[in-house]
Amino acid sequence: MDWDEEEERRKRILAVLAGFRLLDDDFMAAVFQDSLECIDLVLQIILSKPEIKATKAITQDTLKNLQGRSVRLDIHAWTDEQEFNVEIQRGGKGAAERRARYNSSLMDANTLLAGEDYDKLPESYVIFITETDVLGKGLPIYIVRRTIEGSNEIFQDGSHIIYVNSSITDESTSLGKLMHDFRCTRAEDMYYEVLANRVRYFKETEEGARTMSEAMENLARDFAKELAKEAEKRGMERGMERGREEGKIDMVVEMLRDKLPLEMVARISKLSLEHVQELGRMHSLL
């Protein structure tokens, strides 16, 4: 690749970065990686617990299930006695109630060692920050709890599921300001300086943009590997050629949803740029 091509590629990536928001889960993962301060801010505001301080956090953390489907958590964080999963979801399907249940169950399954008492399970929180009001009640936040039927008592199993509706940006509240920031493309428009500084780093500095570019490349390769496995499985079920083709289409669509540059998608999927553009238009992504 000569200098002109490299410069053109760099400009395209910067153009993609300019449109990213914290509601784009891969950008959010980069912003929150190695930043407990950002994670603390989000948890403190959503849970109305200013004392929360995370001791450890992993972005894009894969929880293995040897007997079934594994999951990749956008943010996986811990305090001494609590465990958190924060998910960004732009489409309604990915924030389905049973997905919240499944994430919660895998967090529990990966916590206890053989022989450990159930009382050792930490309080767990699965938090979905959604682009739209997926539960449809017009609320800014939904706190889901198990209750004992016939009474108003809470079933104290220590698990919590929360949906945050980012489409409500009431800037008179801390939560509304936070959701406003999640929908901003420019650091200068954000309320919370700790978030603005991280967004500014990835969008406005050479080092940050390069880091984000590499992260996008790695993400695309991870997509390719994961969806290749899915394609192979489909191939066994439906015929190898058809399965591979469907898997490749899924891979392209997912990368386009994550706003990866078209040329990068074409290169990793081994499809022509024209085919990638056609798939993007078919799925209303371009």
Steps between C-alpha positions, in 0.01 A plus 500: 500500500657832395485825696198639313298182558596494868403864542166441327434201725588707808256773395221247449557352845501848657171572324351183648635589845344846479154345486551258790305545824517314828185324378722323248609209715845451350588867541360492851715195578812688389408809702433298815795263467748559784285784636343406832413867543264487200347174618452637852318804361254287300429258786468775761246693292291207374482330840481825701787374713778761510712275720556235231864453404591224256811303589533327162342523156533324165351621173386251235533217753400155376329269749540141388224243518647159423154347466340769285512858381771732632447877530718806458431775753556863397610590853560252781587666831535411866509657843584299811144367533332583169527398134379707205430452131430814296374445145444756225215405269388699198243249370210365705566132432839495671348636821240224530398409853634147467840628395517692827409179682765303308776753568409496867505121513843475335643759735382282791624179340848648455522631857492205740772239523412134550371447853457870582188605687226685309524781755832589334313622192537879475216741433477503122379775267426465129451848354382563143545853366269507198470746213121478501232426758503122451259433790259762368376659823647846448729481802863614512603197707344160572606313813398136473467291816358160582207523739308245705157452343215604726711755684719798422807336648822491301650155449848559636714293264748783447446534124398826332408583140481863390407661168603862436309674222750739342235662281394703806766764558349709778797724565361610837601159640835324533369202302366724224835677472677165483271379221553831319874432513450147367329647193761771431750476216711793626688510829440875532122441522522258794417576863731256677866593463629150575308366198579802283873461560498137389287573193729790413806275527366243253356751255738794511850363563719308259582233757137449599379479140774248421402291802135509395591406143692196624210408728261517204728271297525251788126512555433429135733199513325374814166535323639303209619215724180480704271513201715253307431250778130579477515460122664160540224393737236621255682323222469168680129563550406646161773405257854631516489755220171659604607509863829671424329760282241583768774525761700740284195721447436507876862596557478791255172625646635492857815690401293761315274539804813574699587771244826344388640655180370339181848422369590325825181292487569403139860403574419281800188339351678445165200647318518775242438856615195512272354187663555645848327824396209302356458304825514825696221650291291182522512516880447880512848555643625735227 
